[in-house]
C-alpha cells in the first residue's frame, strides 16, 4: 500500500505511522501504556505536528503578518500630511480587518505559549518580542485605551518581520527564493513607513517610490529625507541591504547551483497535444530505441510529446540524444522522483495519455528493480486517481522477472487495460522457439521495428546475385492494422479474403480482430472464420500503410460461394477488450493459489508430479544423441526456455542437454525436470571433450545463455567474451549447427562475422550475417515492442501466438472460439516440397493457403543461394521470387504442418525404402533410458495390430497362389496396395 501525504507519496506523518506499524506487539503495548500517562499538552502538540494542522496555522499567521503591514500602508494614505500626530478614527474597512488580525495573533500566541516546554524562554525570545511590539500598542490605540499617535501605529509594520516564519512551511518544497524577497520588501515597507512618520513632507506612496529607487542604486534625487532621523533610517536600511542581502543571494545561488535546470523545468500541458510519461531505469540505448520508434514517420505525423522523469540529471550521451532535431521539440527531460507529488505535478502526470516504464535489462538486482518500477507505476496511477483525471493512467510496463508480472496483475483492482512485457520470459521464449524455427527473432524484429536501413523496393531485382538485396527488401515490411468493413467480405472465410487481398495488392492478411461476447480479441490465421456484417480490423504485412479504399474494393472470383450460416453468438456488450479479458483470466489463475505446473500449463509435455525429483538424468558415455538441443548455462526462469520445445502441438520432441560448469540449483531443477527428455552434463562449453560428450557433432541447435554479470565487471564487451569463445569452439566441431545467443553489446557482432563485406559499415549491425540468420538476440527489440504496444495493445498477443500458438489461448472462452471457428496459429518453418521447387513464392502462397490453410509469410534461404555464407531471413518476398531447393518457408498454421512426401509410382525400391523407414520407427522414437513417449507408444501398438492383419492377408493370398505354383504381377500389386493403405493410416508425423 502507498501512503500519500501533503508533499510526497511518503510524507513525514506517514513515515511516523509506518514506523509505528513495524514495532513489535510488546513495544506497542508499552507505548499505549505510556500514552495513557501523557499530558494533554503533549497530545495536542503531537496532533498538530503529525496531522499537518500546525502547518496550516503557520501559513495563516504568515499571510496575516503580510496583510497587516498592507493595511497599515492603506491607513497611512488616509492620514493628513503634516499636522498633528494624532491620526484620529479610521474607516471601518481598516479597523475590522485589523482587529481580525489582532484576534488571530493573540489566539495563536496563546496556543504556542501553552504548548511550549520552556515558557520563560518562549516569553523572551525574539519572535515573541516582535509579537508584543507589533500587536499590543496599536491594539490599545485602536481600542482608544491610549491615544492613537502615528508612531504607535507605526509599530504595526514590524509585523512584516514575522513573514520569515514561512521558512517552516516551505522548507520541504525547497523554496529558497523567498528569503531575499522578504528582506527587500521588509526594507521598503518599514523604512517608507518610518520616513512618512518622521518627515511628513511627502505622501506614503512617494516614500515607497524613494525606497525602491534607493535600493536599486538609481537615486534620482527628486525625493529625499531632510531630517536627521529620516537620514539615519536610510543609512541603517542601506547597511542592512549590503550586509544581509548579499549573503542571502549567495546562499540562494549556491542552492540553485546544486540543482540542474532539469530539476527546475516544468512541463505545461497543452489542450491540443497529448503527452506520455516515460519512466524506468533503462540504459540510454533503451530510451533511444523507444523514442526513435515512437516518432518514426510510419506512425504518422503525431503531436505526442514525451516527458522523461528520472531521479538524476541526464548523462552526456543522453543529452546528445535529446538534442537531435527530431526529439528536441517533442521530448522534455525532468529531474525528479515519481514518488514525489510535486514532481508528478511538474510533469503533468494526471493528464498524460500513457505511462511507459522501461526496465534496465542489464540490472544486477532484477527483483529490486522490478519492485521499484511497479511502485512507480502505482504511484502515478494513484496520483491521477486522486487528482480525478479523466483519462486515468494507462501503463505499459517492462519487468525483468515473470514473477513480477504476476505480482502486478494480482495487485490490480477492477478492470484494467495495462500491459506488462516480461523481458526474461519473452527472451527465453524466443531463444527456445529459435531452436525449432531458426530466424524467428530476426523476423519478429522486422515486423515491429520502423527504423531500418533504407532500400528502394521498386528497384529490387530477383536475378541479382547478392543476398543483401533479398534481405533488405524483406526488411522493409511491417505490421499494419487496417479496417475491413466491405459488404463484399460478408459470407467469406478469412482464408478466402486473405488469398484475394494478396493476389490483388501483394500484402499478407494474417490476423484478425473479432468482437465476441467476452470482448474483443485478436486471432492469428483464423482460416475458417466466417465474416459477418460488422467492422473487423485486420493485420497485414506490407512495406507501407495500405490503401484502405483498395482493400475495401477487393474483387473475388464468381465461382466462390458465400456462406451466410453464421454461428448464433452474441457480440461484445460490456466494452471489454482483450487486455481486460486476459487480465481477468490471469487474476483468476492467481486467485486459485500456487498450483503444480502440470495443472497450470496443460499445453506442454510434462511428466507426472509424483515422479518429480530434485535431480536430472545425467549424460553418460554410453548414450548417443541425435538432432538434439544443447543449452549452455543456467538461468533462474529456465522453464520458459523449455516450454516452446515441449509444446503438445509438436508431434515429436527432441532431447535437451543442459551443459553447465556448476551443478544446477535445486529450485531450478524443480522447474525443468518436469519436462521429459531433459538431461544434465556437468562441464564447460569451452572444453571440446565436454562438447563431444554432449554429441555436439549431431546436435541440431545450441543455445548460449548469458551468465549473470558481476557488478565489478561492468564492461559489456568482456561479458560477451565467453559467448564469442563458445561460438567459435562449437563452430569448429559442427559447422552446420544452429547457434542462438544473446549479446550484451551490439559491437561484438563483428567478432561473429564470417565474410568481410562492408554491409555493416554501409548500413548497421542489423545487416550482419549472424543477425540475418537469426543467431543473435538483441534486448532492445523489446523497447521497440513496448512502443508498438502503446500504438496497438494487441501486438503482444499476436507475437505470443506466433511463439506459443494455442498455449496462449484463454481457456475460459475456448468453447466460444470453437463455435465461431476461431483458432490461434503458431509460426513454423517447413521445407519447400520438391514438386514446388523452382516455382514462385506467389504460387506457393496460393497452394498452401488453399490446400493446407497455412499462410506463408517469408523464406529462410539456405547457404550459398546468393553468395551468402549463412542462411538469412527473407520476409514476404515478391510474388515472382523463384524458390530454391535450399529454401525453407515460414508458415502460420494452427497445427504442426505435415511434411509432404512424394511416393513415385512403379518404383519398388522407393516402396521398400519407405517400408524400411516405418519398420524402424521404434528405434527412432525410443528414449535414451528405454523410455517411450505415451502417444508414440500407442501409435506403435496400432501399427503392430495393422501389421498382424497385413501378415494374415498376405498368408491367405500366398496360400491361394502357392498351390497353383503361380506368382503373378497381381500378387505384387495387391501387396503394394495393401501396404500403401496401411502406411497411409499410420500417423504421418511419426
C-alpha positions, 0 to 999 in steps of 0.5 A: 500500500502507498501512503500519500501525504501533503508533499510526497507519496511518503510524507513525514506523518506517514513515515511516523505511522509506518514506523509505528506499524513495524514495532513489535506487539510488546513495544506497542503495548508499552507505548499505549501504556505510556500514552495513557500517562501523557499530558494533554499538552503533549497530545495536542502538540503531537496532533498538530505536528503529525496531522499537518494542522500546525502547518496550516496555522503557520501559513495563516499567521504568515499571510496575516503578518503580510496583510497587516503591514498592507493595511497599515500602508492603506491607513497611512494614505488616509492620514493628513500630511503634516499636522498633528500626530494624532491620526484620529478614527479610521474607516471601518474597512481598516479597523475590522480587518485589523482587529481580525488580525489582532484576534488571530495573533493573540489566539495563536500566541496563546496556543504556542505559549501553552504548548511550549516546554520552556515558557520563560524562554518562549516569553523572551525570545525574539519572535515573541518580542516582535509579537508584543511590539507589533500587536499590543500598542496599536491594539490599545490605540485602536481600542482608544485605551491610549491615544492613537499617535502615528508612531504607535501605529507605526509599530504595526509594520514590524509585523512584516518581520514575522513573514520569515516564519514561512521558512517552516512551511516551505522548507520541504518544497525547497523554496529558497527564493523567498528569503531575499524577497522578504528582506527587500520588501521588509526594507521598503515597507518599514523604512517608507513607513518610518520616513512618512512618520518622521518627515511628513513632507511627502505622501506614503506612496512617494516614500515607497517610490524613494525606497525602491529607487534607493535600493536599486542604486538609481537615486534620482534625487527628486525625493529625499529625507531632510531630517536627521532621523529620516537620514539615519533610517536610510543609512541603517536600511542601506547597511542592512541591504549590503550586509544581509542581502548579499549573503542571502543571494549567495546562499540562494545561488549556491542552492540553485547551483546544486540543482540542474535546470532539469530539476527546475523545468516544468512541463505545461500541458497543452489542450491540443497535444497529448503527452506520455510519461516515460519512466524506468531505469533503462540504459540510454540505448533503451530510451533511444530505441523507444523514442526513435520508434515512437516518432518514426514517420510510419506512425504518422505525423503525431503531436505526442510529446514525451516527458522523461522523469528520472531521479538524476540529471541526464548523462552526456550521451543522453543529452546528445540524444535529446538534442537531435532535431527530431526529439528536441521539440517533442521530448522534455527531460525532468529531474525528479522522483515519481514518488514525489507529488510535486514532481508528478505535478511538474510533469503533468502526470494526471493528464498524460495519455500513457505511462511507459516504464522501461526496465534496465535489462542489464540490472544486477538486482532484477527483483529490486528493480522490478519492485521499484518500477511497479511502485512507480507505476502505482504511484502515478496511477494513484496520483491521477486517481486522486487528482480525478483525471479523466483519462486515468493512467494507462501503463505499459510496463517492462519487468525483468522477472515473470514473477513480477508480472504476476505480482502486478496483475494480482495487485490490480483492482477492477478492470484494467487495460495495462500491459506488462512485457516480461523481458526474461520470459519473452527472451527465453521464449524466443531463444527456445522457439529459435531452436525449432524455427531458426530466424524467428527473432530476426523476423519478429524484429522486422515486423515491429521495428520502423527504423531500418536501413533504407532500400528502394523496393521498386528497384529490387531485382530477383536475378541479382546475385547478392543476398543483401538485396533479398534481405533488405527488401524483406526488411522493409515490411511491417505490421499494419492494422487496417479496417475491413468493413466491405459488404463484399467480405460478408459470407467469406472465410478469412482464408478466402479474403486473405488469398484475394487481398494478396493476389490483388495488392501483394500484402499478407492478411494474417490476423484478425480482430473479432468482437465476441461476447467476452470482448474483443480479441485478436486471432492469428490465421483464423482460416475458417472464420466466417465474416459477418456484417460488422467492422473487423480490423485486420493485420497485414504485412506490407512495406507501407500503410495500405490503401484502405479504399483498395482493400475495401474494393477487393474483387473475388472470383464468381465461382466462390460461394458465400456462406451466410450460416453464421454461428448464433453468438452474441457480440461484445456488450460490456466494452471489454477488450482483450487486455481486460479479458486476459487480465481477468483470466490471469487474476483468476489463475492467481486467485486459485493459489500456487498450483503444480505446473502440470495443472497450470500449463496443460499445453506442454509435455510434462511428466507426472508430479509424483515422479518429480525429483530434485535431480536430472538424468545425467549424460553418460558415455554410453548414450548417443544423441541425435538432432538434439538441443544443447543449452549452455548455462543456467538461468533462474526462469529456465522453464520458459526456455523449455516450454516452446520445445515441449509444446503438445502441438509438436508431434515429436520432441527432441532431447535437451542437454543442459551443459553447465560448469556448476551443478544446477540449483535445486529450485531450478531443477524443480522447474525443468525436470518436469519436462521429459527428455531433459538431461544434465552434463556437468562441464564447460562449453569451452572444453571440446571433450565436454562438447563431444560428450554432449554429441555436439557433432549431431546436435541440431541447435545450441543455445548460449545463455548469458551468465549473470554479470558481476557488478565489478565487471561492468564492461559489456564487451568482456561479458560477451567474451565467453559467448564469442569463445563458445561460438567459435569452439562449437563452430569448429566441431559442427559447422552446420549447427544452429547457434542462438545467443544473446549479446550484451553489446551490439559491437561484438557482432563483428567478432561473429562475422564470417565474410568481410563485406562492408554491409555493416559499415554501409548500413548497421549491425542489423545487416550482419550475417549472424543477425540475418540468420537469426543467431543473435538476440538483441534486448532492445527489440523489446523497447521497440515492442513496448512502443508498438504496444502503446500504438496497438495493445494487441501486438503482444498477443499476436507475437505470443501466438506466433511463439506459443500458438494455442498455449496462449489461448484463454481457456475460459472462452475456448468453447466460444472460439470453437463455435465461431471457428476461431483458432490461434496459429503458431509460426513454423518453418517447413521445407519447400516440397520438391514438386514446388521447387523452382516455382514462385513464392506467389504460387506457393502462397496460393497452394498452401493457403488453399490446400493446407490453410497455412499462410506463408509469410517469408523464406529462410534461404539456405547457404550459398543461394546468393553468395551468402555464407549463412542462411538469412531471413527473407520476409514476404518476398515478391510474388515472382521470387523463384524458390530454391531447393535450399529454401525453407518457408515460414508458415502460420498454421494452427497445427504442426504442418505435415511434411509432404512426401512424394511416393513415385509410382512403379518404383519398388525400391522407393516402396521398400525404402519407405517400408524400411523407414516405418519398420524402424520407427521404434528405434527412432522414437525410443528414449535414451533410458528405454523410455517411450513417449505415451502417444508414440507408444500407442501409435506403435501398438496400432501399427503392430495390430495393422501389421498382424492383419497385413501378415494374415492377408498376405498368408491367405493370398500366398496360400491361394497362389502357392498351390497353383505354383503361380506368382503373378504381377497381381500378387505384387500389386495387391501387396503394394496396395495393401501396404500403401493403405496401411502406411497411409493410416499410420500417423504421418508425423511419426 
